[in-house]
Amino acid sequence: MRRSEFLRAVSDEFGSRGETLTHDLILGGIGMSAQEALDAGVPPRDIWMALCEETDVPAQRRYGVGRLEPRRR
């Protein structure tokens, strides 16, 4: 997962609350906020999974989010 995919996933899942969550919520599995973790170089996929765990996102919505549909040829 790339940073842009992480940000898209946060927006898709949390909407307008996403920015607040990434800045203010301390992720138990990481020990810092999602934004701090991104800035520290933690892989976005690890941050996404920690954010999902902390906010009880159902498992079926944790994988593959944030990716754009493949281009049609």
CORJOPE-V14050 format. One record per residue. SS is DSSP state (2 for helix, 1 for strand, 0 for the rest). Layout:
BEGIN
{{SS} {SS}}
END
This chain:
BEGIN
{{0} {0} {2} {2} {2} {2} {2} {2} {2} {2} {2} {2} {2} {2} {2} {2} {2} {2} {2} {2} {2} {2} {2} {2} {0} {1} {1} {0} {0} {0} {0} {1} {1} {2} {2} {2} {2} {2} {2} {0} {0} {0} {0} {2} {2} {2} {2} {2} {2} {2} {2} {2} {2} {2} {2} {0} {0} {0} {2} {2} {2} {0} {0} {0} {0} {0} {0} {0} {0} {0} {0} {0} {0}}
END
